[in-house]
Amino acid sequence: MTNRFYLFALLIGAVIAGCGGNQQKPVATAPVAKKPELMPPFRFHKLIEVSPGQSYDILSWGRGSLDAGSFMILHSDSSAIKYTTTTGDLDGTIVDAYNADMDLDGNPEILIQAKSKDTTNYASIYAFEFSNNKANKLDFPKLNSSQRKGYRGNDNFYIRDGKLMREFPIYSGSGKEAKPTGAKRQLEYGLRGNEFTVKQLSKDSTDVADKKGAVAATPVKQNVEKKTTTTKKKSEKKHKSSSSKSKKKKKHRRRHREEE
């Protein structure tokens, strides 16, 4: 009895040991690398790699007010072992930075988008074209009167087919009473001879009421056209009746002469 008990205990221990060996050990996951935090006075950083060995670090910095500061573009040409720095004053805060070749000349353009609190000039673009490790500043055009009508910021910039695209909602009214119309304005920026070109791609209206007025005006024009056609028909009838009367008079005169 005692021997059987010991054998049974040994069998149970072997089974437990075998089950424990089949259990998978938890796999240690590598810690997720955190994005390095910027130390003051730096506020923004983005790395743009145009090609192997050609990289641009865009940064902004400044202490005190967040509505003003400076930016700098650090160009690293590791193949030629050349490093250049481009700096400028910054109005507002940097939202994003883009890379494009809008004129297809092989020289990259670095575009920095900044946002200010002023609703008239809500978005600002700082543009530079780099050639032979030199930065050429490009003047970004402001919105003209027609493009600015109904503008209250909330710009969305992006690169499409090598062009800089800009979209923003259109508002009606002014001040706190301004309301979105539901329409959007879309602009396309290109580059020709170191000067920006602007083309509006969207067909929008700054006032929804204008659209309703245009629709209501259509049938009025049609009514006018109908009136003109009816007046023409009436005049034609008058002309026919007068001509028939004159013919009858001539026949009557001929008969009177023949009788004489």
C-alpha angles and dihedrals in degrees: 000000000000093000091051091051091052092048091049091050091050092051093051091049091051092051092049091048091051093050091049091053092055094057113107117235115234112264113237109237119217113248114256111250110242121223107257112253118236115244118223134295087035117085108170136028133174130168118215117188108198095178138337107304093009113097135156125204113200115199139167128201144172141131126233116014117045092205093072138032141113138281134209136192115211110201115198117194099182094173093059092029092235126140125189134180128211119190138180145161116276126214109201126342130315114253100180145328129230139196124214144150100215097168094042094230095130093252114115123232119213113206122192118198117206131180127213132186093244109103093205094059098021097154128040128189122204107197132188133174116210121212127163090352091304126118120223113196115227123204109231111215121243122230113272123226096273094044092046095051108113092005118145104157127256090132121184115203126186141151119253125173090344093305129110110243124201128192130176136163121254121233132198122215129021138267119000091340093065112120131189114256094205092246126113131207118220123196130184120208123202135170129238124167091349089303127109122243121205127204126177111222101180128076103218141156125223091211126042090205089064089062091051091048091051091052092048091050094060100073090045090061090049091053091052090051090051091051092051091050092050092049089050090052091050092050090049090052091049090050091050093048092048091049092050091050092052090050091052091051091052092051091049091052092050092052091048091053093048091052090052 
